[in-house]
């Protein structure tokens, strides 16, 4: 089974207020504009036969193909639940590789360059990664039955990708230590009493950097520098970050995944989390079919299960916000329309990527993929 023990990094219903929708549209426009480059046809792999839209999926052919290979950055516990539901319904096995978005992207591109593709479908919490794969000619246009329930700015007009979730980067804290007077704002974490008591995540390849830059773009680099001045503990993943807080090794953490913080609270662990009123960095995640899929009917069937109201309900059950307008938020979580979402200026991030990563290294120390 293609399965990684790396565990890491959700998304909302898009029936919110017009202001929120405009913000999302702006975010996707930034991404599309900043990453719009000519498609390198020489990298494209021959397209396997298979459906171009949901109505063309042949169930018998899908079952004959026997399996689906998925590369994903979604939380393992949620992926396992979605896969189990799909296999129970259709009797088709799902094999998967789990890593951060950078790992997923690198694996897809390396296999394409080697002419040895393995994935049938890709899912990444970093939409920029999906757009890069499209630019390389690796994704297959597909008309999903879910498109009508996804805001137009949250899906590719060509049908090569569709947003499935948003992940909010929240403030999480240990209730035993801070429950009597919990922090309410990002700046509350910079108080002297929390020196040496904070935790955050970022892997050596830079996972986690975009959300820190998002915070800086909207609320200022001085806030980021003040957070770093508390000498926070750096860990490799949001899961590890929450575990540190659950054990009481640190009092609070900044910019962790809302679904992981949600699950910790739901499980009765001594943690809680909040969406600061001044704004919460958010990351759109999306999925797409590979042009080179060896199991095209099974992959398309799986894609439709993943994006269906039934499949997305399993995602929400794990604490994620679905991109479908007809799927409610996670239990006990506020609707997305009540949050102030902070979106990364992807054009600026792409243009100043090395500068931003050098800034991270200067402020926090360590490796940042630069």
N, C-alpha and C positions, 0 to 999 in steps of 0.2 A: 504494500500500500504506500502511495506517495503521501507521506504524512510527516510533518515537522513538529518537533517538540517546542519550537519557538512559539510563544503565545503572546499575542498583542492586540493592537487595536483590534457609528451608527447612523439614523436619519429620519425625517419627519413627514407628517402629512402636510401637503402643500395647499391646504385650504385656508391659510392664514390671511392676514390683512394685506392690503395692496402694498404697503411700505415694505413688508417683509418679502413679498414676491419680487418687487423691484430690486431689492438688495440681492436676492438670489440671481436674478437675471444679470445684474451688473457683475456679479462674481463669475458667472459662467462666461460672460462676454470677455472679461479680463483674461480668463484661462484660454479661451479659444483664440483671442487676438494674439496673446503672447506666445502661444505655441504653434500658431499657424505657419507651417513651413511646407514646401513642396513634398508630396508623397514620393518616397524613394522606391520606385517600382522595382528596382533591381533587388531589393530586399524582400519583396513580396513572394510568398510561396504559393504554389498551385492550389486553387480552391477545390476542396473535396466536394463531391456532389452532396446535395442536401437541401433542406427547405430554405426559402428566402423570406418566408413569413409563417406565422403560427399556424395558419390553416393548411399548410403543406406538410406538416409533421406527420410522418407515417409511424404509428405506434408499433406496428409489427416490425418494421425496420429498426426502430429504436431498441426494441427488446432483443432483436437478433444481434445488434451491435454489442449489447451486453454490459456496457459500462460507460461512464463519463469520467474524464480527468479534469479536475478543477485546480487552478492556481488562485489562491486567495489571501488577502490580508485580514479577513474578518476573524473575529474572536472564535477560537476553536470550539468552545462549548455551544455557540450558536450554530456554527457550521455543522457540527455533529447532529444537532437537532433537526436542521433543515434536511440534511442528507438522509437521516433515518426516516423522515416523513416521505421523502421522494421514493426511497427504496421500498418502503412498505406499500406504497400506492402502485408502483410500476414494476417492482421486482428487478430494478436495474442498479448495479453497484456504482458507488461514487468513490473514486480515488482522488486524494487531494494533497497538494503541497501547501503548507501554511508558513508565511513569513511576512515581514513588513513590506510595505508597498515597494520600497527600493529593492528588496530581495526578489519579489515577484517580477518586477520589471526586468531586472538583470537576468533572471532565469529565462524569461520569454525571449528576450533579445539574443541571448547567447545561443539558445537552441535554434532560433531562426537563422542566425549567422552560420551555424554549423550544419544547417539543413537537416536537423534532427528534432523537429517540434514534437512535443508530447501533449501539451494542454489542449483541451477542447473549448474550455471557457475560462475567462480570467475575470477576477473581481478585485478591485483595489480601492482603498480608502482615499487615495490621492488621484483625483481626476486628471491631473497633469500627466500621470503615468499612463492612463488609458489613452489620452490624446497623443502621446508620443508613439504608442503602438499603432494608432491609426495612421499617423504620419509615415510610419515605416511600411504601411500597406499590409499589416498583419491581421487586421480585424475584418470580419465579414458583415456586410449590411444585412440587417434582419428586422423585419417588421413585427414587433411584439404586440400581442393582444392587450398588454398592460399599458401601451402608449397613451391611450385615452384617459387614463387615470394619473398620468404623470404630467406635471406642468411642462409646457413646450420648451422652456429654457433649461429644463433639467434632462433633456434627451437630445441626441444628435439628430439633426434634420435628415441626415443620410442613413440613420438607423444603425450605425456601427456601435453605439453605446447608449446606455440608459441608466440614469441615476437610481440607485436603490436605497440610499440611506444618507443621513447626515450625522456626523459625530461632533458633539460639542465638547470642548476642552474645559472642564469644570474645576472648581476649587473643592478639594476634599479634605476632611479633617477627622481626627480621632476624638470621639465624643467623650471618652473618659478624661482626656486632658483638656479639651476645649469646649465641651458641651455646655458648660455654665455660661460662657461668653464666647460663642462661636464667631469666627471672622465673617464679615459680610461683604467685604470688598477686597480686591487684589492688594491694595495698599496696606490692608490690615496685616498681611503676611510679612511686611517689612518692619514691624515693630521690634524693638530690641529684645523683648521677652521671647521671641521666636528664633533668635539667632541660634544656629546649630540644630534647629528643630524642624526644618523643612525638607521635603523630598520632591524630586522631579525626575522625568525620564528623558533620555535621548541616547540612542545607540551610537556607536562610533561612526556609522555611515550617514549620520545626520537625521535619522528619524526623530521627530519631535521638534526639530529646528523651525519648520514652517509655522507652527502654532505660536512659538515664542516670538518670531518675527511679526506675526499677525498682531500679537499683543503690543509689540513695540510700534508698529505702524499706526495703530489706533490710539493707544494710551501713552506712548512715549518710551524712548529708550531709557530714560531715567528710572522708570518703574522696573524695567528688566534688570538694570544695574543694581537697584536697591534689593531686588530679590536675590541676586547673585551674592550680594554683600553679606547675606545671612549665612553664607557657606552651606548651601543645601546639599543634601546627599543626592548623587546622581545614580540612577539605576537604568537598566536596559529596556524596560518595557512598562506600559501602564499597569499590567498585572502585578509586576514586582513592586511597583510603587504602592498600590493598594495593600499588598501583603505587608509592607513595611508599616503602613498606618494601622492595619488591623492588629499587628503585634505591639503597637505602642512604641516602636523604635524612633518614630518621628511624630510630630503633632499634626502637621498639615502638609498638603501637597498642592502644587499648582499645575494646571493644564493636563489633567488626566482625562481619560475617556469617560463620558457620562454613563455609558452602559455598564462599565466595570464598577464604577462607584455605585450605580444603581443596584447592581447585583449584590455587592457587599452589604449594602443596607438591607436589601430584601432577605438576605440570609441571616440577619440578626447580628452581624458583626458590629463592633464598637466604632462605626464610622458613619458619617453623613456627608452630604455634598450640597453645593448650591451653584446657581448661575448668577454671578454678580451683576447687579443692575447696570453697571457702566458698560457691560458688554462681555460676550463669551465667544472666543474663536470657534468657528465651525468649519468642518471639512466635508465636502460632498464626496461620496464614494459611488462608484459605478461598476457595471458588469458589461461584458461583451463576449461574443463568440469569436473564436479564432478561424481565420480563413482556411487554415490547414487542418482543421479538426478531423481526426481519424474516425470519430463517432458522431457524424453530423446530425443525425436524427435524434439520437439520445441526448446530445448536447443541447439541441434546440428545445427538446422536451424539458430538460432540466432547467434551462434558462426561463422557460415559461412557468415552471413550478416555482422557481426562485422569486420571480416577479409577480406571481399571482397573489390575490388577497390571502389565500390560504398559506402560501409560503411566507409572505411578508408578516403574517400574524405570528409565525414562529420566530421571526427576527425580532419583532416587537416584544414578544414574550421574554426574550433575552435582554431587553433593556434598550434596544435600538429604536430610533425614529425612522419609520418607513417613508419613502418618497411618494407613496400612493396617497392620493387625496381621500380615499375611502377607508384608510386604516388609521385607527386611533393611536395616540401616544402610548408609551409604556405605562403600566399600572402605577398610579401615584405620581407620575411625572407631569409637569405642566405642558400645555400645548406650545408648539414652537412659536406661535404668534405672540406669546407673552414674553419672549426673550428678545434681547437686543443682540443680534448676531454680528460678530466681527469677521469679515471676510478678507482673506489674503489678497493683496494686489499682485496677482500672478505675473503681470507684465514687469512690474518692478522687481519682484523676487527673481525672475529669470534673468533680468538684465544685471542685477546686483548679487547673484547667488554667491559667488566667491567672496565678495565683500561681506555679505551677511554671515557666511559661515566663519570667515576670519574674525568677525565681530563676536560671534558666539564663543570661539576659542579664546579670544582676548578677555571676554567678560567672565566666562565660566571655567576656562581651562579645558584640557582634554582634546580628544579627537572629534571632529564634526563632519568628516567626509570631504574636507577641503584639501 
